[in-house]
């Protein structure tokens, strides 16, 4: 060690290089530590936003299915209460499962001796087994359903309620035992007397798949607990409905988990930092509806900061290599500068005019770049003495500095360009978030309005059904059906927009008579839109003309176009046209293609909006009904059918959309 210190003290170039390296390293490390600390905070905040958004989306999905179950149960209860016969009860349990593919099973259980011909017990249970529905009657002294929670709870509470997941004790031995959760609702006859309970069941597997479908990180997991903290979604299936979040044998060691469980049961939302299986993790949690259920996503800290830690390792390697290179560079530069003991006076003044005694290396680089005197490089010499060597060394140093400054300038330009690109990318992200927020708000508004109407009319029918005239009851049910259709249509468009393509649907092609298709679409439009303006049809094709395509897809496109025309046309007329045409306007060939057009005398489409109307989630007027998916999905479907959907910009009386298809049924056309 003493020899090393002595060697360093005798080497001025080495001492100066180490001093510069030490100062630069300290400043750089302090700056890097500060920046990495801020970056870690940004990464953590981004992970919180990401996980919270996924949590909210999953909760929304679950609550929508729960609402669907509640709506179906309430509707079925109303239907059953009107006709309390064994045949109607059996039919209703099967119809519920047929119309709702998410539901696992349905049961309608009656009070003791309600149907005396069937004995004390009468409970119809329909369950979905793969692609079929099995129905059975059960109930016995050994299986008395009157004491079960799903029957007793709605009876005593006098209202519909959700039952925490439980192991389904199916009445038939050939049924598979499953963990289910049920929504039960009391049944009353027309006199208001309690007569039984209707229950619709969801599989715990479906809840687990829904909760764990979207994981923010590779090793993240999800849990879901009930009112008492029992697990009914957990990575360890052995804990389902058997253990609770408070089941840890050492509560003092897991006080943080106990606190988390209390917050979740209390219906709170938030994030906690816990130690899970010996590893640090972030737990994001929120309640599910008003049932006392709560779900959480567990994100290991190693996953959250994996990219950050990898980047940090690479940066430290680059820093160490850079400091080593800097040390070598400083040592070599200083060594060349101090070898000559004497310098020419002119060269000394030249150096002194560019560097002040207090100037730093970075300031010298700036002066080198800004001063034109650096372009006047000293000439080399063939002298071999000390002065000649100093002159040649100084010339080389000037060249190196000039190149170094040019590199810095180019680097600054590149960094500025990248900053501009990052700024633009950030603006795009903000715009995408804004559009997403507007879309979600729009969807919620479009769904909430018909739901409120249906809910209000349901209450009216429940309270005043026997006092309402038949005409008014029929009008109410028609309005409820109309609003239910709106919700179903919105849900269909949302599902279609999330799919890569309806390839399976579009493969189902059939021979379609164009004339009858137009008649069907027109009849349906007149039925679903009774308060429409004058509606006309202009069919300019033979009654025997057929095409080979997907009938349902074409009907959906034409229905969307007619609904849009009716929405934006206050006076005048709406016309449905059908004629033979060319897929490309520039083509003179008419055979082989058929077009359907919808014309209206409404407000039309402004020139500035013509490029946007076929974009997803785009609405020209944010105050109108709809969620901005109809035209985009219609155009996408038309293209998948081998045609196209275009806006006729030459039409001046309102709006005219043209659907052109070129897939004909050759066998049918050959008969014409």
C-alpha angles and dihedrals in degrees: 000000000000091000090050092052091048091050091051093047091054093050111073093182092053093047092050091046092051092047093051091045091051094051093045092046093051094048092044094047093049091049093045092048091052093047094046090049090054091044091053089053091050091049090050092049091048090051090051091051092046096047093043091051092050089047092051093047092050092047090050090052092050094045091050091055090045089052089049089053092048092049093048091047093049091047092048092047090055091047094048093047088061095055113026099184128128092240093052091047092053092046093048095053091052095044091053092056093044093053096042115050093184092063118094102194144346132207135186112195123186133208119269114293092359090139100031093189088065096047131240095320127056118165124149114207122188119184133183112238110183105297098347137069121227122199128196140165116232143168130113142156088274092047105037105172093187091084097048120109094239090059103031099045100057089041094055095038092046092220142075117281142170120247120216112250115282138173105271111235095206115204094226121066093216092063118096114246108242137175106244141172120216139205108209128191130183119245123221130187122232091274091057096253117144109248107163149313133276117205132184118198133211123197118247086222089064091050090048093048092048093049095045098037095096116040117184091209136024096253100032120122138193136224134188125195136191133227094288095041096260116151119244096160117039137137088238103064091193088073095055112125088339100078136035133213087258095056096100109128092222109047094175091058091048101040089134091059091049089052090049091051092051092050092049093049089047089059096248127150127214149091132280133187110229141164107245118186090343094308130102113250142169117234118202116192141175138165125262111229118301098307097099091253123132136185133201139190118217112208117185112230089229089061094045093053099029095109091041092052093048090050090047092054092050092047092051090050090051090047093052093047090046093051091049091050089047091053092051092045093049092047094050094044094048092044091056090046097053100039093085109070094196133038134194113264092234092053092047092052089048091054092044091053091058103039126046117206091250097044118121125222093258092051090051090053091054092049090048090055097043101042118080090206089080089068089066097078119189114252122248121247137209093223113123099199127096095275092051092050091050092050093050092046091051091050091054090047091054091052092049092049093049091051091045092053092048089052090051091050092050090046091052090051091050091048092049091051091049091049089054090050091049091049091052091047090051090052090052090051091050090049091049090050090049092051091046091052092047091048094050091047090048093050091048091050093047091050098039095055098057090039090056090048092049092045092049094048090045089057090047091052092045094051101034107022096123093044097050120095116246092245092053092046090051091049091050093050091047091053090047090051091048092053092043088054089053091053092046091050092051090049091049092051091048092051092046092050091054094052123091090227140323092246095148092052094047092050088066097086124167141171109276127193106221095207095052091043091057090048091052094048091047093049092049091047093051091049097049095040107044094161097057131132121253109313122204137177126213108188111177100173130090116271089240096053111122136180131199108234144101109301098197093050093051091048091052092050094048092045090052092050092048092048090051091049091050091047095055100034115086098166138008121041147303120223130197111203133189123186142144113262147143122278090224117050092217092059119095094202114102103176120092096035136081127191134203117200133189115201129183139174094228133121095297128212120292117237091242091057100046093091093050106046094084093050119106118259091009122136122178090208116031091200095064127089120267137063101249098257105098101083094038092052091044092053092046091050092047091053091048088053088058096259139077143241115225139176111237101229091184092065110100106176096074128300131337124185120189124203110196124189129181103188107108129177100243094197093057096043092051089064093060 
